[in-house]
């Protein structure tokens, strides 16, 4: 789905049959200036999306940008200024804020976790645990925060998870079947024990996801297989333990928390008095 289509649907979701508050204020022949201002410290993402909201609702609105995606902001920092018909600004306000607050929250959380593991070789990955129809934007925010995208969807990477393995009849059989058809993509497979890891390695997986393993077991896995196959850790990753997992020597750490349960960055839009 094209970006403009997503934005237009979001605008329509809010406006519905019309803004019955703003429409009764008779503001069509006036002009106003409003500022989008950070109310918390963090990283901005989604500035261009917010601008597009304003422009799609009213192409005559003038937007001046003070902060770009990836910039660090503190409370009271101005992100952008929008000038023009106040009715249009009011109708676009919430949708623009919803996008930029959500994406900035993802970028801010991602950046924080990336810093916690910056002394290691591990790369932080996102997952497919995203808001329906907003995956493209949320994964973009992860990249702004310094993280990496695991896969865009089911179509651009092969990942054999528990249910795939069960449906196919086991790790070796699942890998055999996929290899029989696949000639292009790397193949990743999920394991939960060292025994399963050994089987996946022998069967020729390109990357192996160590799912919900404790630190001791992961260290054993890295000691035996590190450098021989890509190793990824997933499950139970938190701000408190991510550095410990990264220090084991794994190549990747994936977590859905940076997209499915982040706190939006507090940003507001205020009219100039």
N, C-alpha and C positions, 0 to 999 in steps of 0.2 A: 504494500500500500504506500502511495506517495505521501511525503511529509505534509503537503498542503491538505490532502484529504483527511489526515489524522487531525490536523489543527482545525479544519472546518467542522469536522464532526464534534470536536470538543467545544467549539464556539456554539454550535447548534444545540448541544446538550444543555448549555447554560441559558441561552436565549429563549429556546423553545418558540413560543408564539409571540415573544416580545418582552422587553424589559419594562414591566409595568410600573416600576419605581422611577427609573430615569425618564421614561417617556412622558411622565406627568409633570416633569420639572421645566419643560419648555426651554431646553438649552441649545436648540439647534443653531441659533444665530450668535452664539457666544464662543469665546475661545478660552483655553486654560492651559496651564503648564503643570505637569505632575512629575514627581521624581520617584524612581524605584530605589529604595534604600535598604541596605543590609541591617538587620537587627541582631545578628549573631556573627561570630567569627567563623570563617570557613572558606571553601573554594567555590568559585562561581562556575556554573555550567548551564547552558541553555539560553544564553543571552540572545543569540540569533533566533531561537525559537520564540522567545517572548516578543522580539521585534516583529516577527512574521505574524504573530497573533494580531498585533495592533494594525499592521499593514493590510492584512486580509479583511479585517473588519472595516477599516477606513484607510484607503490608500493615500489620503491627504494628510494623515497624521505625520508629524516630523519627529524623528527619534534621534537623539544624540547619545552616543555610547561613551561611558567613562571607564567601564571595566569589561574585559573580554574573558571568554572561557579560559579557565586555568588560573585566573588571577585570585590572589588571596584578599579577602575582605574582612574588615572589622566593623563592629556596630557603628552606624551613622555614615558609613561609606556610601556614596552615590554610585549606583550601577548604570543607570541610564536616565535620560530625561525625555518625556514625550509631550509634544505640544500640538494643540489643535482643538477640535470640537470636544467639549467635555462629555457630551453624551456618548461619543464613540469611545473615549478613554474609559469611561465607567463600564461600558458593556464589554470591553476587552480585558479589564483589570483582573478579574479572578482567574480567567483561563490562562492569561500570561503568567500570573504569579504561580498558579498550580504547576505549570511546566517548569519554570526556572527554580522554584523551591525544591521540587522533587529531584530534578537532575543535579542541582547543587548539593543536596543532601547525599546523593550517591557519590559524587566526586569527592566530597569532603571526607566521608567514611573511607572510601577507597584510599585516598591519599594518606590518611592516618595509619591504616594497616600496612600500606607499602613502606612507610617510614619505619614501622616496627620491625620489618624484615630486611631492611636495606643493607644490612651488614652480611647478608647471606646470599647464596646464588639463587634462592627460590624466587619464582615469579608468581604473583597473585593473579588468579583467574576468577572470572565470574561463572555463572551457570545459566541454565534456561529458566530459573525461577524468577521470572520477570512479570511485570504487569501486562496482561493481554493487550496487544496492538502497540505497546510502547517499548517493546524489546529493543528495537533499533536505537531509540533515543537513550534508553537506560544503559545499554552497552557502550554507547558513545560516551556517556558520563563516566563510566568506569575507565575508559581510556584517558579521558581528561584528568582523572585522578591518579594516573600512573599505573593502573592495572592492565590486564590483558583479557581479551575475549576468548573464552573456551571454544565455543562454536555458536554460530548465529541461530542454528536450528537443527532439525534432523537431517538436513540435506547436505551439509558441508563438512561433516566429520563422522567417522564411525566410532561409536562408543557402545560396547556391549556391557549392559548392566545386569543386575541380578535376574530380572525377569526374562531378558533375552537369553541368558545362559540356561535358565530352567526350561524355557520353551524349546531350546535347541537340543537339550539333553546333556549339558555339561560344558565346561570351559574349552576343552580340546575340540569337541565337536562344533561348538559355536565358532571358534576361530577357523576351523577347517572349512566350514560352510561359507563364511565371509571371504576367506582367501580365495576360494574357488571362483567367486564372482568379481571380487574387487581387484583392480590393478592400479588404482590411482591414489586412494586415500590411505593415510596412516590408520592403524587399527589400535584403539585403546580398549582395555577390558578392566572391569572392576573385580577386585578380589578382597576377601576379608580375613584370610589367614596366610601364613607363610607357605603352607602346603599348596594352597590355590595359587599363590605367587609363583612357586616353582613350576607348577603345571602351565601357567600362562606364559612364562618365560620360555619354557621348552617348546610350547606350541607356536611361538613366533610372534607374540604381541609386540607392537612398536612402543606403546606406552601402557603402563599398568597403574591403575588407580587403587591406592591402599585405602580402603573405605572403613572408617571408624576403628582404626587400629590404634593401640596405645603407643606411647613414645618408645618404650623399650622394644616393642616388636618392629616399629618403623626403623629404629636404629639397626636392628639385625638385618632388615630388608636392604637398607642402604649399604651396609657393610658387604653383603654378598652380591648385590645386583647393581649397585651404583656405578654409573658409567657404562654399563652393559645394556641397559634399557632405561627409557625415560620413566621416572617415578613421580607420581602425583598423590598428594594426600587430600582427603576429603572427609567431611563428617566431624561435627563437634568442634569446629574451628571458632575460636572467640578472640576478642581483643587481648584477653589475659594469657592465652596459651599459644597464639600464632607464632611468636618468636621462638618458642621451644620447638615447635614442629619444623620451622624453617631451619633451625640449627642442626637438625638431624642430617641435612645434606640432600634432601629431596629436591627435585627440579621444579615442581609446581605445587601450589596450594590453591585449591578451589573452594569457594564459599558462596552460598546463595544469599548470605546475610547482607552483602553489599548492594543487593538490588531488592530483595523481598521484604526487608524489615528495617530500612534506614529511617532516621528522623529527618524530615525535610528541613532545609536551612531556612531560618526565619527571615523573610524578606517582605517588605511592605511597599505600597504605592501611595504616596501622599501628594495631594494637590497643593500647589503654592497658594498661600493665603493672599 
